[in-house]
Amino acid sequence: MSTVARRTLVTAAALAIVAAALPSLPAAQPSAGTPYKMTVPKGLEEMPVPADNPMTVEKVELGKQLYFDKRLSGDGSVSCATCHNPTKAWTDNKPVSNGIKGQKGGRSAPTVINSGYALFQFWDGRAKSLEEQALGPIQNPVEMGMTLDSVAKKLNAVPGYKAQFQKVFGTDATPDAISKAIASFERTIVSGDAPFDRYEAGDKTAMPAAAVRGYEVFRGKAQCTNCHVGFTQSDSLFHNLGVGIAKPKPDLGRSVISKDPKDTGAFKTPTLRDLSKTAPYMHDGSEATLQSVIELYNRGGNKNPNLDPKMKPLNLTESEKQDLIAFLKALDGTYPIVKAPKLP
């Protein structure tokens, strides 16, 4: 089966799961404004944008302000950028993130990079869009600890925000408008033009020899393309690798959302882009280095009743492991580092 055909089947299957398991946000009328010209780097496809949330310059700017504003949290100590920091490859490089009042969450913060392409959001896929995802942390009592009504009321009490929401959406701040603004900004965080992209485009000098060898291991002996496919390097599906499953109270992952026992301990396949900068790894941050991640795969994951059948011992040599790491580093691209804007 061709790569394109396989990607089509994967996408169709993933969308079917999403449609069955997750609700939709209320529809909204497209807003007026200056159209935002989205330019994607080499190796990426055109960014999909919902018909009811077209990107405008004004909306993206509003979303950027909201993304960096700690007033969206209950005690004013946490913003989206706290856990998804532009200077840390849009994550926080912690096993688990800190929320309000010093509380710690149970999962590692995934990078925002290229999240606009994802068919699912969150490790367990409980949101089907960036719009839905944006409202999750705000309401989480461990993360930002606000209700949607209270955050909208707080923003409407700020004259600068009230004026911007009226300009962009024709309404005061509402949960729907807040989610659309933040999502529009997050769609601008893309990374491509990596050595791998240039190599695939025909420049055979773009990757060092070790990375070229690692690419062959990636596609062949390591069988990484069972799950890491397409320009996003993810099938957007859920797999049990046995990570954290031996804990006294393990994270049940996708099964909490799908209600399917077979999904116990399964988590979304993360993108591999800019992987070398987003440590630690896995949903619980339990793997500190790329070397330890490869060792996990090399032993075939951690055995448990729901281990993905694709997980088999790989018997990689030490040189193959190092070549594989060299290839993964060749997926590091050119993501934007955005400075915090002036807030109203």
N, C-alpha and C positions, 0 to 999 in steps of 0.2 A: 504494500500500500504506500502511496506517495506521502511525503510530509504534509502537503496541503490537504490531501484527503483525510489523513489521520487527524490533523488539527481541526478540520470541519466536524468530524465525528466527536472529538473530545469536547469541542465547543457546544455542540448540540446537546450532548449528554449533560454537560454542566448547567446549561441554561434550563434544561428540563427539571433538574433537581432544584434550582433556584426558584423557578415558577411554582413548584409544588410546595416548597417549604417556607417561603418568606413573603411577607406582605409588601405592598407598594405604598410609597408616599402619596399623599393627595396630589392630584394634578394641579399645575399652576400655569398661568398664561405666560408666554415668553416675554421677557422684559426688553425695554428699549435701551439703547446705549450704543457706544462705539464698538463695532465688532472686534473681537480679540483675534489677532492673526497668530495662530498656533503654528510654530515651526518646530518640527521634530528632527533630531539629529540622525545621522546615518545609522541604519540598522533597525529603526523603528517604523511602525506603520502609522497611518493617520490616527489621531486620538479620537475615539468615539465620544460623542457628546450627546446627552439626552435632548430630545426635541423640546422638552418643556424647560430646559435650563441652558439656553445658548450662552456661550461665553462672550462677555463684553469687558472692555478695559475697566470700566467702573466697577463691575461686579467682582472681577479678579482682585482689584485693589481693596475693596471692602472685605473680601474673604481673607486677604493677607493680613489686614488689621485684626480681624477676629481671631485668626490663627495664632497671632502673637499676644493676644490680650488676656492677661491673667484674671481680668474681671469676669470672665466666663466661668470661673471656679468659685466655689462657695466661700473660701477664705482668702481669695485673691492671690494664691500662691502658685497656681498651675495654669499653664496655657497648653494648647496643642503642641507648641514648639518645645515645651519642657521635655516631653517624651519623644518627640520627632524633631530633633534639633538639626537645622541645616548644616551646622559645622561638624556634625557627627554622622554624616551620610543619612540624615533625616531619620535617625533613630536616637537612642540615648546610650548605646554601648553598655547597657546594664542587663544582668540576667532577668530581672523584673523591674518595673518602673515604680517611681514614687508618686503618690497622689497627694490629695489634701491632707493636712494634719500629720504628715509624715507616714501615711499608710503605704503599704506595698501591695501591688497587684500580684496576680498569680501567673502572668504570662509576660514574655518578652515583647517589647514594642517593635512591631515590624516596621521596616522602612516605608516612607511615603513614596519613594522613587518608583515611577511607572505604575503606581497604584491605580491610575485612571484606566489602565488596560485590563485590570483584574475582573474576572467574572464574579468573584466573591470578595467580601471584605471581612476582616478579623480572621484569626487562626481557625475558628470553627465555621466560618462562612455564614454567620447569622445575618449579615447585611448583603444585599445584592448590588449596592451602588455606593459611591462615595457620599452621596446625599444622605443615605440612611446611616452610613458609618459615622458621619460627622456629629450626629446627635447622640451616639452611644456613650462616648466618654463624658460628655456634659452631664448626663443623668446618672452615671455610675457613682455610687456613694464612696467608693475607694479612690476613684480618679479625680473628677472635678466636683462632684457632689451638689449639683444644682437640679432643679426641675426646669422643664422647658419653659413653662409660664414665667418662672422667676427670672430666668436669664433674659427672656424677651423684655420683661418689665424693666430690668436693670439697664439694658441697652437703650430702651426708649427714653430713659431718664437722662441720657447723654445727648445733648442737642446735636452734636456732630454726627453721631450714629443715626439719630432719628432722621436727620436731613438726608443722609446717604441712602438709607433704606427707602425713603420716599422717592428719591431720584432713581434708584436702580430698580425697585420693585413696585413703586406706586402705592406702597403700604408702609405702616410702621414695621418694626422688627417683629417677625413671627418665627416660630420654629422652622417652618418650611423655607422661609427666606434665609434664615441663618444657615441652614444646611446647604442650600444652593450656592450661597456665596463662598463658604469654606470649600465646598467641593470644586467650584470653578477655579479657585486658587490652587488646590492640590493637583488638578489636572495639568498645571503648568510645570510640575516637578517631574521632569523626564531625564533619562540618561541613555545615551547611545554613543555612537562614534568611538566605540572601544577598539582596541587593537583587533579583537575578534571580528568586529563589524567590517573593518577595513580589509582584513584577511579574506573574509567571505565575499567582499566586493571585488576581489581580484588582486589586491596588493599582498603578495605572498611573503613580503618582508615585514609585514606589520606585526607578526607574532614571533617571538624568539623560538629557537629550535625546540626547547623544552616544552613550550606551550603547544607547538604543533604536534609533538609526540603525545602530550597530554590530551589533546583534542581527539586523537585516535583512541586513546584509552577511554575517554569520556563516551565516545560513540560505540566503542566495541566492548572490551573486557569488563569495564565498570558498569555498563548498561545504564548509564545515567539518563539516556534519552527515553527510558521507559516512562519517566515522569517530567523531566526537564526538557520541554520541547518549545518550538516556536521562538519568535523574537523576544518574548518575555522570559524564556527559559523556565516556564512552568505550565503544567497541564491544567492548572486551576482546579484540580480535584483533591481528594483527601485520602491520606495513606497512614497506616499504622506502622511505625518503625520501632515501636516498643519503648519510645522515649518517655521516661517518668512513670512507666506503667507499674513498676515495683514499689512505688511509694505507698505508704499506708492509706492515703486518700488520693489516688491518682486522678489527674485531670481526664475526664471522660471524652473531651473533645467533641467531634462532630455529632456523636450519638445523642448528645443533649438536644441538638437542633433537629436532627433527622428522625429521632425516636427509633432508629434502627440499631439493634444491639451489635450488628456487624461493624458499625462505625465507631465502636468504643475505642478510644485512644487514637483515633485518626485525626490528622490535622492537615491544613491546606499546604500544598506544595509551594514553598516560597520562591520568588525570583532569585536567580543566581547573579543578576547584574549588581556590580559594586559590592560583591560579597565580601571581599577582603577588608572592607571598611565598616562592616555592620556586625562584627562580633559583639557578644557571644551569640551562639546559634541554637536553633530549635525553639519550640514554643515556650519552653521554660528556661531558656538561656543556659542549659546544662552543659553544652559543648563550647569550651572557651576558644578553641582554635580550629582552623580549617583542617589541620592534621588530625585532631580528635574526631571531627565529623567524618573524615575519610575512614578512620579506624572503625567507627560505628557501622558504616556501610560495608566495610571490608569483612567484618564478622557476620554480616547478614542481619544487622539490627539486633534488638533485644527480644528474645523469644517470649511470646505470649499467645494466648488462644486466637487473637485477632490480627496477628502479624500479617502484613501485606504479603501475598504469595510471590510478589516480585522480589522480595528481599531474600537474597541468597548469598552465602559467602562468596567473595570475589577472588580471593587468593592473589591479591595484587602484590607485586614486588615492591621493595622500598623505592627503587628508581621510578616505578610507575606511579607510586603515590606522590612523589615530588613533582613529576611531570604533570600530574593531574592538578596539583596546586598551582603550578605555573599557568596552566590553561585557565583555571578559575580566576586568577588575577588578570588575565587578558580580557576578562569581561568587565573590568573597571572602565567606566565611561566618563562622560562630561556632564554631571548633574549640576544644577545651579546652587550656589550658596547665597541665600537671600538674607539680607540684613533686616532686622526688626524695623518696621515703619513707625512713623510718628502716629500716635494714637489720639483719637478725639478726646 
